Amino acid sequence: MLDQLLGDHKNQLIEAITSKIGVNGDQAGGFLSKIFPMIEGLLGDGKLDIADLMKGDLSSIKNGLDLDMLGGLLGGGKDKAEQGIDAIAGPISENLGKLDDPVGLLGGLLGGGDSNDLMAKAKKGLGGLLG
């Protein structure tokens, strides 16, 4: 879902990771491809509050993910994973804040609402993501 929402903007997140923590594009892309489903799992299990993410509180993400595995994708350990999370969290939460109701929208996508309608609204709202 996050991967779909971000669409073309995924490349900009890859650039944010590569420039902030000095990894290559393949490493950053691999990191994103693993972290998005993990974040969705936390949201779906109720272990991550979307409102906290919107406020920039990353503690539930960092506590709920396998940081060793994610850091390994970036050529390091937990510290690299945390740096990667920090690199993408700001731009994502900032731009989710541009949506009319990001908490309800993401909750609806994860809770089985009309996914086509919700995804269309989300993509429209995120049209300016990182742009």
C-alpha angles and dihedrals in degrees: 000000000000089000089054093045093052095044110155092008092071088087090058090053089050089053090050091054095045094048097044101044104020103242127135125260094256091055092047092047092050090049092053093046090056101038098051095062090043091054090047088053091053091049093047092049091050092244094119123054110215089209090058090051090050089054091051095252102148098171095101091049093048093045094046101048134075096252094178092058093043092047090051088060088058095047098259144057138270092317092059091048091052090049090051092049090048091050094056103030097071097052093042097049092042092054095040084058088065090066118096094238110002094168093052093040096052091040090053093049091051095039097056102261120153093304096193093053093041093047091050091052092047094049091048091050093046094048089114096045109150089342 
